């Protein structure tokens, strides 16, 4: 090992050598700690097998275990139930190593890295940053297993403090999946290649800035999401909103892009909430209408569009609808498309009273969930060449939602207490 370079100490090589040495010492200490923690036993000792029978102690069994300090060999007590015909290692459950050769600490590292980067990159970082050697398939398997546990985890959180405004925003984004996950599904141009992941984010607001604009409370955003039906997602979103204290808020606001499924869920799960169409999406629909009416970009189009945008900002939706109703597209075949835009504003009129919402110091944009779709889903699940199973995508999404919601440590504390 190169500890000297050009007659001087090679600091990097020395650091790595010392780390390896300390890990070796630590692994031996860990072996002893686990051995000391086990009582002296004999064949008269029994434990409940879990099926109401008594399993008898037959001796010790070795086990190879990869830990954050390196590989170790431990011995643990072995019991056998003659009625069930099965053997038991009670300490495996106690130490959270049942059915695995990876310690809880190693699995924690794997899941965190696996939720952020490709499983191969996670494997390389485990070796480089922690000195732990694993294979990429192990990272994938552990990440998915823990992600599934996260999906079923319900924490007993403390009752949250009441807040002035409680926001619920949600949207969908496509995730590339393997072909068997899209059988029988149609895409825009032929068979579907993606499945829609629904993402919800919840945040709170207790104040405004110096100019009277709403301010999101720091570190108040939490996320939930999965590839699932609207009904399943609605139940998931409602559970998170209830956990966060929606029932104690002075006002609950649902932000969405105007799609019918968004408001159907809002009506079912948050019937008393204020519903607001994201202003950016409403402006996009106006821009689309202007193209249908005027065709190519022109001065007339820009002037007409600016007048409608001003009306929209003032919450004068009826004026927008009237202007759209009087317009006729140059291409008669596009009349149906224009009518759809008219219906968009007609159906969402009460959700577009932006001047009133601003007077009430409410957010009128769903930028938080738009950013969440990129951060939670896009950065990990939509990288070049990736194709997921629904099971795998949901597991990774659960991990990312947990971490980005600031609940990673709470999850591991709950596992330790179980």
N, C-alpha and C positions, 0 to 999 in steps of 0.2 A: 504494500500500500504506500502511496506517495505522500509521506508526511513532510518531506523536505523538498523544496523547489528552489534551484539556484542558490543553495546554501541557506535558505531561510525557511521558516515554518510555513507550510501550505495550510492556511487556516481552514479553507473549505474541506479539504480532505481530513483534517484533524477533527473538525466538527462532526462529519459524518461517521468517522471511526468511533468517536466517543459516544455518539447517539446509539450506534449499533451495540457497543459494549454495555451501555446503560440499559438498553432493552434486554440484553441477555441476562444481566443481573436481575432486572425487574421480573422477567419471566420465571426465573428460579424462585424468587420470593413469592410470586403469585402461586406457583405450584405448592409451596409449603403452606401458604395461608389457606388454600383450599383443602389441603390434607389435614391441617390442624383443626379446621372447622368441623370435621366429621368425628362422631363419637365412636368409642370402642363397642363392637357388636359381636354377638354370637348367634348360633343357629336358633336360639329361642326367641330372638327378636322377630316381630311381625309388624306389618303395616296394612292398612286397608287398601285393597287393590282398586278401589273405585267402583266396584260392583257389589259391595257388601260382603266380600270375603276377606280372609286374612292371607296375605302373601308372606312367605317365610324367607328370612335372610339366608343367602347361600354364599356370600363372600364379596370379594371386590372385583371390579371390572375396569380395565384401563380405557382411556379415551384420549385421542389426539384432538387438540383444540388450537385453532388459530386465534390469537388475542392481539390487542393493540401493542403488546410488548413483544410479540413474536410467538412461534409455535411452542406449545407446552404439552406435557402428558400428565393427565390427572387420573386418579383412581376414585371410583365412587361405588357406594354400596349397591348390591344387586339383590333383588327380591323376586321370588317366583310364586305365582298363584297356581296351585294345582287344579283348582276348580275351573278357572278360566283358561289355563294353559298359556299364560303370558308372563313375561318377565318385566320388572319395573326397576327404574333408576330414579328414586325420589329426588335426588339432588339435581338431576338434569332439569327438572321442572323448577326447582328452587333457584337455580342459577340461570335459568332461561337459555338452556342449551339443548333442550329436548329436540331430537331429530335433526340436529345440525352440528357441524364441527367448527362453527364460527361463533366467537363470543358475542355478547350483546353490543359491546363497544365497537367491534369490527362491523357488525351489521348496521349499526347506527351510522358509521362513516360511509359505508356502501350506499345506504339509502339516500343520504344527503347528497353525495356526489352523483349518484345515479339519477337523482331528480333534476340535476343542473346541467349535466353534459352526457355525451354518449357513454354507453357502458364501457367501451374500450378506453375512452379518455379517462373515465373514472378509475379503471384498473391501473392505468399508468400513474395517475395522481396518487392513488393509494400507496404505490411503491415509492414514488419520489418524495411525497410529503410526509408519509407516516412510516415508511419502511415496512409496510405490510404487503405481502405478495399473495394476490388472489388472481382468478381468471375472470374475464369479462362476463362469462355466462353466470358465474356466481353473483356478480353485481346485479345483473338483470333479474335473476331469480329472487334475490333478497329484496331488491327495490320493489318488485311487484308484490311479494308477500307482505311486506310492511305497509305498502300502499293500500292493500286490501284491508289490513287491520285498521288503518286510519279511517277508511270509509265507514267502518262499523263502530268507531270510537265515539262515545258520548261522554263528555267531561262534565263533572259536577262543578261548574264554574261558580264563583261568587256572584251574588246578585249585582248587576251593573247599576251605576248611578243614573238617575233620570237625565235625559238630554232634551234640548229644545227641539231639534230637528233630526230625524232619523231617516236616512236615505237607503233605498233598495234599488239597485240598477242591475240589469241583466241583459245578455245578448248571446248570440250564437256565432261560432266560427268553425270552419271546416278543418278536419284533421285527416291527413292521408292514412289510409288503412289498407291492409292486405285484401286481396280480391274476394276471399270468402266472406268478408264482413259486409260486402255490398251486393251480394247476390239478390237479384230481383229488384234492385233499386236503380232508378234512372237519374242521370246527371243532366247538366245543361246540354252537353254534346255527346250523347251516348250513355253507356253504363257509368254509374257513379263511381268515383275514385276516392271520395272522402265521406266521412260521417260527421254530423254536426255535434260539436261539443258545446254545451250550454254552460255559461259562466255567470255567476252572480257575485256582486260585491256589495258590501254593506259598510257605510261610514256614517259618521255623525257630525253635526255642526252645532256649536254653542255660541258662536259669535260672528262678527263681521270685521272687515279691515277698516282702515281709517277713512276709506271712501264709501263705506257702507255696503261693500260687496261681501257675499258669504264666504266664510273661511272653513275649510274642512279641518276637523280636529286632528291634531298630529297623531300618527300611529293608530288611527281609529278604523282603518280599512281591513276587513276580513273577506275571504273568498271561499266560495264553494263551486263545484263544477263537476260535470261528468258527461259522457256520451250516453244519453238516456232519453226517455220520452218526456214530453212537457209535464205530464202529471207527476212522474217520478221526481223531476227537477223541482216542481212546485213544492212538493213535500220537503225536499232537501233545503230549499231556500227558506221556507217557513220555519223549519227547525233552527236554522242559523239565526234568523231574525229574532225568534223568541229567545234564543240563548243570549243574544246581544242586548235584549231589553226593549224590543219594539213596543211592547204593551205599556211601557212606562214613559214613552216619549210624548212630548206635547204635540208633535205633528209627525206623521209618517208620509214620506214622499217616494213614489215609484217613478223612476226615470227609464224611458225606453225609446226605441227607434220608431215606434208606430206600428209594428207588426201585430196582427190580431192576437197571436198566441201570447204576446207580452201582456196585453190588457186582459185577456181571459184569465191568466194566472193572477193578475192583480185583483180582479173582481172576486175571484174565489178565495184567495188567501189573505188579501189585505183590502177588504171592501171599503174601509173608511179612509184609505190613503188618498192623498192628492196625487193625481196622475199627470205627468208632464212628458210631452214628446221632446226628445233631444233637439235643441234648436239647430244644430249642425245638419241633422238629417232632414229637418223641415226645409232648410235652405237648399239642400241638395235636390229635393223634390221640386222646388220652385225653379231651380236651374235647369232641371230636366224638362219641365214644362215649357220654359222659354225656348229651348232648342226645338221642341216639337212645333211650337208656334211660328218661330222665325227661321228655322233652318240653320244656316251658317251664322257665325258670329257677326253681328252688325251693330251700328250705333243705336238703331231702334231697339234691338234686343237688349242691349246693355241698359238703356234708359227705362224700358218696360220692367226689366228684372229689378233694377234698383228701387223703383217705386213699390214693387210688390214686397221686396225685402224690408223696406221701411214700414210698410203696413204690418208685416209679420212681426217685426220687432215690437211694434206698438200693440200687438195682440188683436189687431183688427182683421180677424180671420175671415169674416163675412165679406170684407172688401176684396180680399185675395180670391175668395171663391167666386165672387161676382166677376172679377176681371178674367179669371180662367174660363168661366162659363160663356163670356162674350167672345172669347178668342176662337179662331178657327185655324187649325194647322194648314200650312201650304200643301202638304201631302194629305189628301183626304183619308188615305189608308191609316194614318196615324191618329185619327180621331178617337179611336178606342183607347189608345195609349194616353191621350190627353184626358179622357174621361176618368181613367184610373187615377190620374194625379188629382183631378177634382175631388174624387171620392176620398182620397187620402186626407185632404184638408177638411172635407165635410165630416168625415167620421171622427176626426181628431180635434175638432174645433175647440172644445172646452179644455183640451190638454195643451193648447197653444196660446193661452192668455199670458204671454210673456211679460208684458208691462206689469200686470197684477202680481205675477210670481216674483218679479224683481222688487216690487214695493214690499213684498213680504220677506225679502232677503233670502230667497230660495235659489238654489242652483237650477239652471235651465239647460245644462249640458251634461251628457253622459260620458264625458271624457275619462272618468275614472274606470269604468268598465271597458271602454275601448282600449285604454292602455293596459288593463288587466288581461284582455284577450291576447295581446302581444306578449306581455311579460309571463303570464301563467302558462298559456298554451303555446303561442307561437315560438318563443325562444327555445323551447325544449322539444315540442312534438311536431313542429313543422319545418325542421331542418332538411336540407337537401338529401334526397335518397331515403328518407325515413318512411316506413310503412308499418302501422301498428295494428295489433289486435285491439278490440274494444276493451278487453280485460286489462291488457298492458297499459293502454293509454289512460284508462280510468285510474289505475293504480298510481302512475306517475303524476297525474293531475292532482290526485288526493294529497300526495306528498308535497307538491308545489304549493297547493292551497294552504296546507298546514304550516309550511315554513314561512311563506309570504304573509300569513296572518299572524305571525309571531307566537305560534302555539307549539312549536317543535319541542321545547323543553317540557312543557306541560304534558305532552303525550308520553315522553320517556319517564317522567316522574310517576305518571299513572301506571305505567307498566311495572315499575319497580315496587309500587305499593300493592300491586295485585297479588 
